[in-house]
Amino acid sequence: QVQDSYNLTFLDKSFDVVIASNLLHLLYEPEKPINEIKRVLKDKGIF
């Protein structure tokens, strides 16, 4: 599923693994998507 990395619609702690291959270096404000990834990643999840 493709979503806006600045505003993910997934619930908190939804994923064991998040893959953002070849993405972060292209973003204007990468800290916002990183915070979204942290939000949707389960405790001890892999990024």
DSSP file (Angstrom, degrees, kcal/mol; ACC not computed):
  #  RESIDUE AA STRUCTURE BP1 BP2  ACC     N-H-->O    O-->H-N    N-H-->O    O-->H-N    TCO  KAPPA ALPHA  PHI   PSI    X-CA   Y-CA   Z-CA
    1    1 A Q              0   0    0      0, 0.0     2,-0.4     0, 0.0     0, 0.0   0.000 360.0 360.0 360.0 135.8    0.0    0.0    0.0
    2    2 A V        +     0   0    0      2,-0.0     2,-0.3     3,-0.0     0, 0.0  -0.830 360.0 165.3-100.4 133.5    1.3    3.5   -0.9
    3    3 A Q        -     0   0    0     -2,-0.4     2,-0.5     5,-0.0     5,-0.1  -0.929  46.6 -87.1-141.0 165.7    0.8    6.4    1.5
    4    4 A D    >   -     0   0    0      3,-0.4     3,-1.6    -2,-0.3     5,-0.0  -0.649  34.4-147.2 -72.2 118.9    2.1    9.9    2.1
    5    5 A S  T 3  S+     0   0    0     -2,-0.5     3,-0.4     1,-0.3    31,-0.2   0.689  95.7  58.8 -67.0 -17.1    5.1    9.4    4.3
    6    6 A Y  T 3  S+     0   0    0      1,-0.2    -1,-0.3    30,-0.1     2,-0.1   0.636 119.8  24.5 -83.8 -14.9    4.4   12.7    6.1
    7    7 A N  S <  S-     0   0    0     -3,-1.6    -3,-0.4    29,-0.0    -1,-0.2  -0.532  75.6-171.9-152.4  76.2    1.0   11.5    7.3
    8    8 A L        -     0   0    0     -3,-0.4    -3,-0.1     1,-0.1    -5,-0.0  -0.464  15.5-152.3 -72.4 142.2    0.5    7.7    7.5
    9    9 A T        +     0   0    0     -2,-0.1    -1,-0.1     2,-0.0     2,-0.1   0.396  58.8 113.6 -96.1   2.6   -3.0    6.5    8.2
   10   10 A F  S    S-     0   0    0      1,-0.1     3,-0.1     0, 0.0     2,-0.0  -0.368  73.6-103.3 -72.3 153.2   -1.9    3.3   10.0
   11   11 A L    >   -     0   0    0      1,-0.1     3,-0.7    29,-0.1    -1,-0.1  -0.334  48.8 -82.1 -70.1 157.3   -2.6    2.8   13.7
   12   12 A D  T 3  S+     0   0    0      1,-0.2    28,-0.3     2,-0.1    -1,-0.1  -0.290 112.7  10.3 -57.6 143.4    0.2    3.2   16.2
   13   13 A K  T 3  S+     0   0    0     26,-2.7    -1,-0.2    28,-0.2    28,-0.2   0.882  84.2 139.4  53.4  47.5    2.5    0.2   16.6
   14   14 A S    <   +     0   0    0     26,-1.3     2,-0.4    -3,-0.7    27,-0.2   0.686  52.0  56.9 -91.1 -21.4    1.0   -1.6   13.6
   15   15 A F  E     -a   41   0A   0     25,-2.6    27,-3.6     1,-0.1     3,-0.1  -0.889  49.6-162.0-126.1 144.2    4.2   -3.1   12.1
   16   16 A D  E    S+     0   0A   0     -2,-0.4    30,-2.7     1,-0.3     2,-0.4   0.765  91.8  24.9 -81.8 -30.9    7.1   -5.3   13.1
   17   17 A V  E     -a   46   0A   0     28,-0.2     2,-0.4    30,-0.1    -1,-0.3  -0.998  62.7-167.3-138.3 137.4    9.2   -4.1   10.2
   18   18 A V        -     0   0    0     28,-2.4     2,-0.5    -2,-0.4    23,-0.0  -0.997   7.6-164.9-123.9 127.6    9.2   -0.8    8.2
   19   19 A I        +     0   0    0     -2,-0.4    28,-0.0     2,-0.1    -2,-0.0  -0.957  16.7 167.8-113.4 121.6   11.1   -0.6    4.9
   20   20 A A    >>  -     0   0    0     -2,-0.5     3,-1.1    27,-0.3     4,-0.6  -0.491  20.2-177.0-126.8  59.8   11.8    2.8    3.5
   21   21 A S  T 34  -     0   0    0      1,-0.3    -2,-0.1     2,-0.1     0, 0.0  -0.388  66.1  -7.6 -67.9 128.6   14.4    1.9    0.9
   22   22 A N  T 34 S+     0   0    0     -2,-0.2    -1,-0.3     1,-0.1     0, 0.0   0.875 111.4  99.5  58.5  42.1   15.9    4.8   -1.1
   23   23 A L  T X4  +     0   0    0     -3,-1.1     3,-2.2     2,-0.0     4,-0.5   0.741  57.6  62.5-121.2 -53.6   13.4    7.3    0.4
   24   24 A L  G >< S+     0   0    0     -4,-0.6     3,-1.1     1,-0.3    -3,-0.1   0.789  98.0  57.8 -60.5 -34.0   14.7    9.5    3.2
   25   25 A H  G 3  S+     0   0    0      1,-0.2    -1,-0.3     5,-0.0    -2,-0.0   0.650 104.6  55.2 -71.0 -12.0   17.5   11.2    1.3
   26   26 A L  G <  S+     0   0    0     -3,-2.2    -1,-0.2     4,-0.0     2,-0.2   0.542  88.3  99.2 -93.9  -9.1   14.9   12.5   -1.2
   27   27 A L    <   -     0   0    0     -3,-1.1    -4,-0.0    -4,-0.5    -3,-0.0  -0.541  65.0-144.7 -88.6 145.4   12.7   14.2    1.4
   28   28 A Y  S    S+     0   0    0      1,-0.3    -1,-0.1    -2,-0.2    -4,-0.0   0.911 100.9  20.0 -69.8 -44.6   12.6   17.9    2.2
   29   29 A E  S >  S+     0   0    0      1,-0.1     3,-1.2     2,-0.0    -1,-0.3  -0.730  71.4 174.1-125.6  80.6   11.9   17.3    5.9
   30   30 A P  T 3>  +     0   0    0      0, 0.0     4,-2.0     0, 0.0     5,-0.2   0.712  69.8  72.3 -65.4 -20.6   12.9   13.7    6.7
   31   31 A E  H 3> S+     0   0    0      1,-0.2     4,-2.0     2,-0.2     5,-0.1   0.842  93.1  56.2 -65.4 -30.5   12.4   14.1   10.5
   32   32 A K  H <> S+     0   0    0     -3,-1.2     4,-1.8     2,-0.2    -1,-0.2   0.962 110.1  42.0 -67.0 -51.3    8.6   14.1   10.0
   33   33 A P  H  > S+     0   0    0      0, 0.0     4,-2.5     0, 0.0    -1,-0.2   0.868 112.3  56.2 -62.9 -33.8    8.4   10.8    8.1
   34   34 A I  H  X S+     0   0    0     -4,-2.0     4,-2.5     1,-0.2    -2,-0.2   0.911 107.0  49.4 -63.0 -40.9   10.9    9.3   10.6
   35   35 A N  H  X S+     0   0    0     -4,-2.0     4,-1.9     2,-0.2    -1,-0.2   0.872 110.2  51.0 -65.0 -36.4    8.6   10.2   13.4
   36   36 A E  H  X S+     0   0    0     -4,-1.8     4,-2.1   -31,-0.2    -2,-0.2   0.901 109.3  50.6 -66.0 -40.8    5.7    8.6   11.5
   37   37 A I  H  X S+     0   0    0     -4,-2.5     4,-1.3     1,-0.2    -2,-0.2   0.928 109.8  50.1 -62.4 -45.1    7.7    5.4   11.1
   38   38 A K  H  < S+     0   0    0     -4,-2.5    -1,-0.2     1,-0.2    -2,-0.2   0.882 109.7  52.8 -59.0 -38.3    8.5    5.4   14.8
   39   39 A R  H  < S+     0   0    0     -4,-1.9   -26,-2.7     1,-0.2    -1,-0.2   0.903 114.0  39.3 -66.4 -42.9    4.8    5.8   15.6
   40   40 A V  H  < S+     0   0    0     -4,-2.1   -25,-2.6   -28,-0.3   -26,-1.3   0.590  97.3  95.4 -86.4  -9.8    3.6    2.9   13.4
   41   41 A L  E  < S-a   15   0A   0     -4,-1.3   -28,-0.2   -28,-0.2   -25,-0.2  -0.662  76.6-122.9 -85.4 133.4    6.5    0.6   14.4
   42   42 A K  E >   -     0   0A   0    -27,-3.6     3,-2.2    -2,-0.4   -28,-0.1  -0.268  43.8 -78.5 -66.2 158.2    6.0   -1.9   17.2
   43   43 A D  E 3  S+     0   0A   0      1,-0.3    -1,-0.1   -30,-0.1     3,-0.1  -0.369 124.3  14.7 -55.7 136.3    8.3   -1.8   20.2
   44   44 A K  E 3  S+     0   0A   0      1,-0.2    -1,-0.3    -3,-0.1    -2,-0.1   0.685  98.1 151.6  64.8  20.4   11.5   -3.6   19.3
   45   45 A G  E <   -     0   0A   0     -3,-2.2     2,-0.5    -7,-0.1   -28,-0.2  -0.262  45.4-113.0 -73.9 169.1   10.4   -3.3   15.6
   46   46 A I  E      a   17   0A   0    -30,-2.7   -28,-2.4     1,-0.1    -4,-0.1  -0.897 360.0 360.0-112.2 131.5   13.0   -3.1   12.8
   47   47 A F              0   0    0     -2,-0.5   -27,-0.3   -30,-0.2    -1,-0.1   0.281 360.0 360.0-130.2 360.0   13.6   -0.1   10.6
